[in-house]
Amino acid sequence: MLNFLIPSSIPVPDANTLQLISIASLIVGICLVLAGGAFLLWGKKAGGGWKVVLGWVLAAIGATLALSHAVQLMLY
């Protein structure tokens, strides 16, 4: 792990708080992927349109969030 000098004027949470934030973000990312999948299935049944686009957007944001925080949790 890299240790940088952080000025005392910048508040930095401790390691346990950062781990809880990562766990919460991982759960939110998984939920966004599931919601995106639901919109994709719903959009295919309804004939496409904005539901499919929203599904892809939610799935992409959720996958990025979940993968980012999963890697961060593996490095702890």
Secondary structure as UniProt FT lines:
FT   TURN            8..9
FT   HELIX           15..46
FT   HELIX           50..74
//
